Amino acid sequence: MFDGLAVHPEYLIPIIGIVAGCTVGLAAVIANNWRSVRRAEVEAALKQDMLNRGMTVEQIERVVRASNVSEEGGKTDPISDNEMHLVERMVDEGRSTEEIERVIRAFKGTPASDAGKKNYPMNVMP
């Protein structure tokens, strides 16, 4: 197999390029799948923790829905470790579901569903 490379060493660079390209592509696919699995684990742990604390299904759905909405609208953004810690802490402190939802939306920078319009003052003086 390598006898041809001794006769034609110019084939070595394209072969190395093809192997390197396949390796990078494979690493990207593995990293993407790893990230998806990790995020699913974090979200499942959060849901289990909220169930163990006695929250209702509606409350859990509301918190998860508030944390999954991204700024682009329509697309979902899974819960980060920081959000999970924040929700767990607020649940420990006995905060209401509405308050947790409001804080998560503020944390993400997304407006509440009924407050999508920005209110600007009419007369703004510098």
NURO-585250 format. One line per field, with one value per atom (N, C-alpha, C, O): residue in three letters; x, z, y; atom name. Coordinates in Angstrom, 2 decimals, padded with zeros to 5 digits, always signed. Layout:
BEGIN
type <- (ala|...)
u <- (X|...)
w <- (Z|...)
v <- (Y|...)
atom <- (CA|...)
***
This chain:
BEGIN
type <- (met|met|met|met|phe|phe|phe|phe|asp|asp|asp|asp|gly|gly|gly|gly|leu|leu|leu|leu|ala|ala|ala|ala|val|val|val|val|his|his|his|his|pro|pro|pro|pro|glu|glu|glu|glu|tyr|tyr|tyr|tyr|leu|leu|leu|leu|ile|ile|ile|ile|pro|pro|pro|pro|ile|ile|ile|ile|ile|ile|ile|ile|gly|gly|gly|gly|ile|ile|ile|ile|val|val|val|val|ala|ala|ala|ala|gly|gly|gly|gly|cys|cys|cys|cys|thr|thr|thr|thr|val|val|val|val|gly|gly|gly|gly|leu|leu|leu|leu|ala|ala|ala|ala|ala|ala|ala|ala|val|val|val|val|ile|ile|ile|ile|ala|ala|ala|ala|asn|asn|asn|asn|asn|asn|asn|asn|trp|trp|trp|trp|arg|arg|arg|arg|ser|ser|ser|ser|val|val|val|val|arg|arg|arg|arg|arg|arg|arg|arg|ala|ala|ala|ala|glu|glu|glu|glu|val|val|val|val|glu|glu|glu|glu|ala|ala|ala|ala|ala|ala|ala|ala|leu|leu|leu|leu|lys|lys|lys|lys|gln|gln|gln|gln|asp|asp|asp|asp|met|met|met|met|leu|leu|leu|leu|asn|asn|asn|asn|arg|arg|arg|arg|gly|gly|gly|gly|met|met|met|met|thr|thr|thr|thr|val|val|val|val|glu|glu|glu|glu|gln|gln|gln|gln|ile|ile|ile|ile|glu|glu|glu|glu|arg|arg|arg|arg|val|val|val|val|val|val|val|val|arg|arg|arg|arg|ala|ala|ala|ala|ser|ser|ser|ser|asn|asn|asn|asn|val|val|val|val|ser|ser|ser|ser|glu|glu|glu|glu|glu|glu|glu|glu|gly|gly|gly|gly|gly|gly|gly|gly|lys|lys|lys|lys|thr|thr|thr|thr|asp|asp|asp|asp|pro|pro|pro|pro|ile|ile|ile|ile|ser|ser|ser|ser|asp|asp|asp|asp|asn|asn|asn|asn|glu|glu|glu|glu|met|met|met|met|his|his|his|his|leu|leu|leu|leu|val|val|val|val|glu|glu|glu|glu|arg|arg|arg|arg|met|met|met|met|val|val|val|val|asp|asp|asp|asp|glu|glu|glu|glu|gly|gly|gly|gly|arg|arg|arg|arg|ser|ser|ser|ser|thr|thr|thr|thr|glu|glu|glu|glu|glu|glu|glu|glu|ile|ile|ile|ile|glu|glu|glu|glu|arg|arg|arg|arg|val|val|val|val|ile|ile|ile|ile|arg|arg|arg|arg|ala|ala|ala|ala|phe|phe|phe|phe|lys|lys|lys|lys|gly|gly|gly|gly|thr|thr|thr|thr|pro|pro|pro|pro|ala|ala|ala|ala|ser|ser|ser|ser|asp|asp|asp|asp|ala|ala|ala|ala|gly|gly|gly|gly|lys|lys|lys|lys|lys|lys|lys|lys|asn|asn|asn|asn|tyr|tyr|tyr|tyr|pro|pro|pro|pro|met|met|met|met|asn|asn|asn|asn|val|val|val|val|met|met|met|met|pro|pro|pro|pro)
u <- (+000.82|+000.00|+000.86|+000.59|+001.88|+002.74|+003.84|+004.64|+003.90|+004.91|+004.66|+005.60|+003.39|+003.05|+003.48|+003.80|+003.50|+003.93|+005.43|+005.89|+006.21|+007.64|+007.90|+008.84|+007.06|+007.22|+006.61|+007.16|+005.45|+004.75|+004.52|+003.43|+005.52|+005.37|+004.39|+003.97|+004.03|+003.09|+001.68|+000.84|+001.40|+000.08|-000.07|-001.18|+001.04|+001.01|+000.21|-000.55|+000.37|-000.33|-001.85|-002.57|-002.37|-003.83|-004.38|-005.47|-003.62|-004.08|-004.16|-005.14|-003.14|-003.15|-004.31|-004.96|-004.57|-005.68|-007.03|-007.89|-007.22|-008.49|-008.66|-009.75|-007.62|-007.70|-007.97|-008.79|-007.28|-007.49|-008.91|-009.54|-009.41|-010.78|-011.82|-012.76|-011.64|-012.56|-012.48|-013.50|-011.29|-011.12|-011.81|-012.47|-011.67|-012.32|-013.84|-014.55|-014.34|-015.78|-016.33|-017.38|-015.63|-016.05|-016.02|-016.93|-015.00|-014.91|-016.06|-016.59|-016.46|-017.58|-018.89|-019.69|-019.11|-020.34|-020.37|-021.41|-019.27|-019.21|-019.42|-020.15|-018.80|-018.95|-020.40|-020.91|-021.05|-022.43|-023.35|-024.22|-023.16|-023.97|-023.69|-024.62|-022.46|-022.09|-022.78|-023.31|-022.77|-023.42|-024.93|-025.51|-025.55|-026.99|-027.33|-028.30|-026.54|-026.77|-026.59|-027.38|-025.56|-025.29|-026.43|-026.87|-026.92|-028.02|-029.29|-030.05|-029.54|-030.71|-030.58|-031.57|-029.38|-029.15|-029.42|-030.05|-028.95|-029.15|-030.63|-031.13|-031.34|-032.77|-033.54|-034.46|-033.19|-033.87|-033.60|-034.50|-032.38|-032.06|-032.85|-033.31|-033.00|-033.78|-035.24|-035.84|-035.80|-037.20|-037.38|-038.35|-036.47|-036.56|-036.45|-037.17|-035.56|-035.40|-036.67|-037.09|-037.29|-038.52|-039.65|-040.48|-039.71|-040.71|-040.50|-041.46|-039.24|-038.93|-039.30|-039.58|-039.29|-039.63|-041.13|-041.58|-041.91|-043.35|-044.00|-045.17|-043.30|-043.91|-044.85|-044.62|-045.93|-046.89|-046.34|-045.37|-046.96|-046.53|-046.68|-045.82|-047.76|-047.97|-046.87|-046.40|-046.47|-045.41|-044.09|-043.35|-043.79|-042.55|-042.56|-041.56|-043.68|-043.78|-043.57|-042.90|-044.13|-044.01|-042.57|-042.10|-041.86|-040.46|-039.60|-038.76|-039.81|-039.00|-039.29|-038.37|-040.56|-040.91|-040.27|-039.79|-040.25|-039.63|-038.14|-037.54|-037.51|-036.08|-035.68|-034.54|-036.59|-036.27|-036.45|-035.93|-037.14|-037.38|-036.13|-035.63|-035.65|-034.46|-034.84|-036.02|-033.85|-034.10|-034.57|-035.25|-034.23|-034.64|-036.12|-036.68|-036.76|-038.18|-038.42|-037.92|-039.18|-039.49|-038.48|-038.86|-037.20|-036.19|-036.08|-036.36|-035.66|-035.49|-034.02|-033.18|-033.75|-032.39|-032.41|-032.99|-031.81|-031.89|-031.34|-030.62|-031.69|-031.32|-029.82|-029.25|-029.18|-027.76|-027.59|-028.56|-026.37|-026.08|-026.38|-026.86|-026.11|-026.38|-027.88|-028.30|-028.68|-030.13|-030.64|-031.51|-030.11|-030.54|-030.25|-031.10|-029.06|-028.70|-029.61|-030.04|-029.91|-030.78|-032.18|-032.75|-032.74|-034.08|-034.09|-035.00|-033.08|-033.02|-032.97|-033.63|-032.19|-032.07|-033.39|-033.78|-034.07|-035.34|-036.41|-037.25|-036.38|-037.32|-037.02|-037.95|-035.73|-035.35|-035.86|-036.26|-035.85|-036.29|-037.81|-038.34|-038.52|-039.97|-040.59|-041.71|-039.88|-040.41|-041.55|-041.61|-042.45|-043.57|-043.12|-042.07|-043.95|-043.64|-043.59|-042.73|-044.51|-044.53|-043.23|-042.68|-042.74|-041.51|-040.31|-039.42|-040.28|-039.19|-039.22|-038.18|-040.42|-040.55|-040.06|-039.36|-040.44|-040.04|-038.53|-037.92|-037.91|-036.45|-035.73|-034.73|-036.22|-035.58|-035.68|-034.71|-036.84|-036.98|-036.02|-035.43|-035.87|-034.93|-033.49|-032.67|-033.21|-031.88|-031.53|-030.40|-032.52|-032.32|-032.40|-031.90|-033.04|-033.21|-034.39|-034.44|-035.35|-036.52|-037.69|-037.82|-038.55|-039.70|-040.75|-040.80|-041.59|-042.69|-043.66|-043.69|-044.45|-045.33|-046.35|-046.69|-046.85|-047.84|-047.20|-047.90|-045.90|-045.23|-044.17|-043.04|-044.54|-043.59|-043.28|-042.27|-044.12|-043.90|-043.07|-043.26|-042.17|-041.35|-042.06|-042.59|-042.04|-042.66|-041.56|-040.73|-041.58|-040.63|-041.37|-042.50|-040.78|-041.43|-041.53|-040.67|-042.60|-042.82|-041.82|-041.28|-041.57|-040.66|-039.38|-039.32|-038.36|-037.08|-036.13|-035.86|-035.62|-034.69|-033.32|-033.20|-032.28|-030.93|-030.38|-029.26)
w <- (+000.00|+000.00|+000.00|-000.75|+000.83|+000.92|-000.13|-000.20|-000.95|-002.00|-003.03|-003.59|-003.28|-004.25|-003.77|-004.58|-002.45|-001.91|-002.10|-002.22|-002.13|-002.36|-003.79|-004.05|-004.72|-006.11|-006.38|-007.14|-005.74|-005.95|-004.60|-004.05|-004.07|-002.77|-002.81|-001.76|-003.98|-004.08|-003.67|-003.43|-003.58|-003.13|-001.60|-001.08|-000.91|+000.55|+001.10|+002.06|+000.51|+001.00|+000.81|+001.77|-000.34|-000.44|+000.49|+001.03|+000.67|+001.57|+003.00|+003.71|+003.44|+004.79|+004.92|+005.96|+003.88|+003.92|+004.04|+004.80|+003.31|+003.37|+004.74|+005.32|+005.27|+006.59|+007.66|+008.55|+007.58|+008.56|+008.47|+009.50|+007.25|+007.08|+007.65|+008.31|+007.41|+007.97|+009.50|+010.17|+010.04|+011.49|+012.11|+013.14|+011.51|+012.02|+011.94|+012.88|+010.83|+010.68|+011.71|+012.29|+011.94|+012.93|+014.34|+015.13|+014.64|+015.96|+016.16|+017.27|+015.11|+015.22|+015.49|+016.31|+014.81|+015.03|+016.45|+017.12|+016.91|+018.27|+019.31|+020.28|+019.12|+020.08|+020.13|+021.21|+018.98|+018.94|+019.67|+020.43|+019.43|+020.11|+021.61|+022.40|+021.99|+023.40|+024.10|+025.20|+023.45|+024.02|+024.16|+025.18|+023.16|+023.23|+024.38|+025.10|+024.55|+025.64|+026.99|+027.91|+027.11|+028.38|+028.73|+029.88|+027.76|+028.01|+028.39|+029.25|+027.75|+028.11|+029.53|+030.26|+029.94|+031.30|+032.31|+033.34|+032.02|+032.93|+033.05|+034.15|+031.93|+031.96|+032.70|+033.45|+032.49|+033.20|+034.70|+035.50|+035.08|+036.50|+037.14|+038.27|+036.40|+036.92|+037.11|+038.15|+036.12|+036.23|+037.39|+038.14|+037.54|+038.64|+039.98|+040.92|+040.07|+041.32|+041.65|+042.80|+040.63|+040.87|+041.27|+042.11|+040.69|+041.09|+042.53|+043.29|+042.91|+044.27|+045.29|+046.45|+044.87|+045.77|+045.85|+046.61|+045.07|+045.17|+044.23|+044.43|+043.23|+042.27|+041.36|+041.06|+040.92|+040.04|+038.62|+038.28|+037.80|+036.41|+035.67|+034.87|+035.94|+035.27|+035.65|+034.80|+036.91|+037.35|+036.67|+036.24|+036.59|+035.95|+034.48|+033.96|+033.79|+032.37|+032.18|+031.23|+033.05|+032.92|+033.08|+032.32|+034.07|+034.29|+033.12|+032.63|+032.67|+031.56|+030.28|+029.51|+030.03|+028.84|+028.88|+027.85|+030.04|+030.17|+029.93|+029.36|+030.35|+030.15|+028.78|+028.38|+028.05|+026.73|+025.61|+024.51|+025.82|+024.75|+024.56|+025.51|+023.33|+023.05|+022.49|+022.24|+022.29|+021.80|+020.36|+019.96|+019.55|+018.15|+018.00|+016.93|+019.03|+018.98|+018.18|+017.06|+018.75|+018.05|+018.32|+018.56|+018.27|+018.56|+020.06|+020.83|+020.47|+021.89|+022.25|+021.46|+023.44|+023.96|+025.27|+026.24|+025.33|+026.54|+027.77|+027.66|+028.93|+030.20|+030.43|+030.24|+030.83|+031.16|+032.62|+033.38|+033.00|+034.39|+035.32|+036.44|+034.86|+035.67|+035.92|+037.03|+034.89|+035.05|+035.99|+036.82|+035.86|+036.73|+038.19|+039.06|+038.45|+039.81|+040.31|+041.47|+039.45|+039.82|+040.16|+041.17|+039.34|+039.60|+040.88|+041.69|+041.08|+042.30|+043.54|+044.54|+043.46|+044.61|+044.89|+046.04|+043.82|+044.01|+044.55|+045.36|+044.12|+044.65|+046.13|+046.93|+046.50|+047.90|+048.77|+049.92|+048.20|+048.94|+048.97|+049.63|+048.27|+048.29|+047.37|+047.61|+046.33|+045.38|+044.56|+044.36|+044.09|+043.28|+041.85|+041.40|+041.17|+039.78|+038.90|+038.03|+039.14|+038.34|+038.52|+037.56|+039.75|+040.01|+039.37|+038.83|+039.44|+038.80|+037.29|+036.68|+036.70|+035.26|+034.90|+033.90|+035.69|+035.41|+035.49|+034.66|+036.50|+036.66|+035.53|+035.02|+035.13|+034.03|+032.74|+031.97|+032.49|+031.29|+031.34|+030.32|+032.51|+032.65|+032.47|+031.87|+033.00|+032.87|+031.41|+030.99|+030.63|+029.20|+028.36|+027.24|+028.90|+028.13|+027.19|+026.26|+027.41|+026.56|+027.27|+028.49|+026.53|+027.16|+027.53|+026.96|+028.50|+028.87|+027.70|+026.86|+027.64|+026.49|+026.31|+025.18|+027.40|+027.28|+027.29|+027.12|+027.48|+027.53|+026.43|+026.69|+025.22|+024.12|+023.58|+022.89|+023.88|+023.37|+024.35|+025.57|+023.82|+024.68|+024.84|+023.89|+026.05|+026.33|+026.45|+027.36|+025.52|+025.55|+025.89|+025.44|+026.68|+026.99|+025.73|+024.85|+025.67|+024.48|+024.42|+023.35|+025.50|+025.52|+026.21|+027.44|+025.44|+025.99|+025.82|+024.70|+026.94|+026.89|+027.29|+028.29|+026.52|+026.88|+028.10|+028.51)
v <- (-001.20|+000.00|+001.26|+002.20|+001.27|+002.45|+002.45|+003.39|+001.40|+001.36|+002.46|+003.01|+002.77|+003.81|+005.20|+006.06|+005.41|+006.70|+006.90|+008.04|+005.81|+005.94|+006.38|+007.12|+005.93|+006.30|+007.68|+008.47|+007.96|+009.23|+009.92|+009.83|+010.61|+011.26|+012.45|+012.93|+012.93|+014.05|+013.66|+014.53|+012.35|+011.90|+011.98|+011.88|+012.16|+012.17|+013.36|+013.21|+014.53|+015.73|+015.60|+015.88|+015.20|+015.04|+013.96|+014.10|+012.88|+011.82|+012.34|+012.08|+013.07|+013.65|+014.64|+014.69|+015.43|+016.38|+015.69|+016.14|+014.61|+013.87|+013.24|+013.31|+012.64|+012.01|+013.07|+012.86|+014.21|+015.28|+015.84|+016.11|+016.01|+016.51|+015.57|+016.01|+014.27|+013.28|+013.26|+013.10|+013.41|+013.42|+014.63|+014.50|+015.80|+017.01|+016.87|+017.23|+016.36|+016.16|+015.20|+015.45|+014.11|+013.12|+013.72|+013.48|+014.49|+015.14|+016.13|+016.23|+016.85|+017.79|+017.06|+017.51|+015.96|+015.18|+014.62|+014.69|+014.08|+013.53|+014.63|+014.42|+015.79|+016.89|+017.39|+017.68|+017.48|+017.94|+016.96|+017.37|+015.67|+014.67|+014.65|+014.49|+014.81|+014.85|+016.02|+015.87|+017.18|+018.36|+018.14|+018.51|+017.54|+017.28|+016.34|+016.56|+015.31|+014.36|+015.05|+014.83|+015.86|+016.55|+017.50|+017.55|+018.24|+019.17|+018.41|+018.86|+017.28|+016.48|+015.95|+015.89|+015.55|+015.10|+016.20|+015.97|+017.41|+018.54|+018.86|+019.09|+018.87|+019.18|+018.10|+018.40|+016.84|+015.75|+015.83|+015.58|+016.18|+016.31|+017.45|+017.33|+018.55|+019.67|+019.27|+019.57|+018.60|+018.17|+017.20|+017.31|+016.26|+015.31|+016.02|+015.68|+017.00|+017.74|+018.52|+018.57|+019.14|+019.88|+018.93|+019.28|+017.72|+016.74|+016.29|+016.16|+016.07|+015.66|+016.74|+016.43|+017.98|+019.09|+019.33|+020.19|+018.58|+018.67|+019.67|+020.03|+020.13|+021.04|+020.27|+019.09|+020.93|+020.27|+020.22|+020.91|+019.40|+019.25|+020.58|+020.95|+021.30|+022.59|+023.58|+024.34|+023.59|+024.50|+024.13|+025.01|+022.85|+022.41|+022.77|+023.27|+022.52|+022.89|+024.37|+024.79|+025.16|+026.62|+027.07|+027.91|+026.52|+026.89|+026.43|+027.18|+025.19|+024.66|+025.42|+025.72|+025.74|+026.51|+027.89|+028.38|+028.52|+029.85|+029.76|+030.68|+028.65|+028.56|+028.07|+028.26|+027.45|+026.92|+027.93|+027.69|+029.02|+029.99|+030.84|+031.43|+030.88|+031.67|+033.04|+033.31|+033.86|+035.22|+035.24|+036.19|+034.24|+034.23|+033.95|+034.18|+033.46|+033.15|+031.89|+031.75|+030.98|+029.75|+028.65|+027.51|+028.97|+027.97|+027.80|+028.72|+026.62|+026.38|+026.34|+025.92|+026.78|+026.79|+026.01|+026.50|+024.83|+024.03|+024.75|+025.74|+024.24|+024.83|+024.70|+023.62|+025.79|+025.74|+025.36|+025.34|+025.06|+024.71|+025.89|+025.69|+027.11|+028.29|+028.45|+028.77|+028.23|+028.34|+027.27|+027.52|+026.07|+024.98|+025.33|+025.13|+025.84|+026.23|+027.35|+027.34|+028.31|+029.42|+028.92|+029.34|+028.03|+027.50|+026.69|+026.83|+025.85|+025.05|+025.94|+025.66|+026.99|+027.90|+028.62|+028.78|+029.05|+029.74|+028.79|+029.19|+027.52|+026.54|+026.29|+026.18|+026.21|+026.04|+027.18|+026.98|+028.40|+029.57|+029.70|+030.59|+028.81|+028.83|+029.87|+030.31|+030.26|+031.25|+030.65|+029.44|+031.50|+031.04|+030.73|+031.18|+029.96|+029.60|+030.84|+030.95|+031.78|+033.01|+033.79|+034.34|+033.84|+034.57|+033.87|+034.53|+032.53|+031.78|+032.02|+032.24|+031.97|+032.20|+033.60|+033.78|+034.59|+035.98|+036.14|+036.82|+035.52|+035.64|+034.92|+035.43|+033.74|+033.01|+033.80|+033.87|+034.41|+035.24|+036.43|+036.80|+037.04|+038.15|+037.66|+038.34|+036.47|+035.87|+035.64|+035.88|+035.18|+034.92|+036.19|+036.24|+037.23|+038.46|+038.42|+039.21|+037.50|+037.42|+038.08|+037.96|+038.77|+039.40|+038.36|+037.28|+038.71|+037.82|+037.75|+038.64|+036.69|+036.46|+037.57|+037.92|+038.14|+039.21|+040.59|+041.59|+040.66|+041.96|+042.04|+042.45|+041.66|+041.65|+043.02|+043.20|+044.00|+045.34|+046.14|+046.04|+046.93|+047.79|+049.12|+049.69|+049.61|+050.89|+051.95|+051.91|+052.88|+053.96|+055.24|+055.44|+056.11|+057.38|+058.24|+058.20|+059.02|+059.85|+061.00|+061.28|+061.65|+062.81|+062.40|+062.34|+062.12|+061.73|+062.89|+063.32|+063.40|+064.52|+064.01|+063.31|+064.34|+063.86|+064.52|+064.22)
atom <- (N|CA|C|O|N|CA|C|O|N|CA|C|O|N|CA|C|O|N|CA|C|O|N|CA|C|O|N|CA|C|O|N|CA|C|O|N|CA|C|O|N|CA|C|O|N|CA|C|O|N|CA|C|O|N|CA|C|O|N|CA|C|O|N|CA|C|O|N|CA|C|O|N|CA|C|O|N|CA|C|O|N|CA|C|O|N|CA|C|O|N|CA|C|O|N|CA|C|O|N|CA|C|O|N|CA|C|O|N|CA|C|O|N|CA|C|O|N|CA|C|O|N|CA|C|O|N|CA|C|O|N|CA|C|O|N|CA|C|O|N|CA|C|O|N|CA|C|O|N|CA|C|O|N|CA|C|O|N|CA|C|O|N|CA|C|O|N|CA|C|O|N|CA|C|O|N|CA|C|O|N|CA|C|O|N|CA|C|O|N|CA|C|O|N|CA|C|O|N|CA|C|O|N|CA|C|O|N|CA|C|O|N|CA|C|O|N|CA|C|O|N|CA|C|O|N|CA|C|O|N|CA|C|O|N|CA|C|O|N|CA|C|O|N|CA|C|O|N|CA|C|O|N|CA|C|O|N|CA|C|O|N|CA|C|O|N|CA|C|O|N|CA|C|O|N|CA|C|O|N|CA|C|O|N|CA|C|O|N|CA|C|O|N|CA|C|O|N|CA|C|O|N|CA|C|O|N|CA|C|O|N|CA|C|O|N|CA|C|O|N|CA|C|O|N|CA|C|O|N|CA|C|O|N|CA|C|O|N|CA|C|O|N|CA|C|O|N|CA|C|O|N|CA|C|O|N|CA|C|O|N|CA|C|O|N|CA|C|O|N|CA|C|O|N|CA|C|O|N|CA|C|O|N|CA|C|O|N|CA|C|O|N|CA|C|O|N|CA|C|O|N|CA|C|O|N|CA|C|O|N|CA|C|O|N|CA|C|O|N|CA|C|O|N|CA|C|O|N|CA|C|O|N|CA|C|O|N|CA|C|O|N|CA|C|O|N|CA|C|O|N|CA|C|O|N|CA|C|O|N|CA|C|O|N|CA|C|O|N|CA|C|O|N|CA|C|O|N|CA|C|O|N|CA|C|O|N|CA|C|O|N|CA|C|O|N|CA|C|O|N|CA|C|O|N|CA|C|O|N|CA|C|O|N|CA|C|O|N|CA|C|O|N|CA|C|O|N|CA|C|O|N|CA|C|O|N|CA|C|O|N|CA|C|O|N|CA|C|O|N|CA|C|O|N|CA|C|O|N|CA|C|O|N|CA|C|O)
***
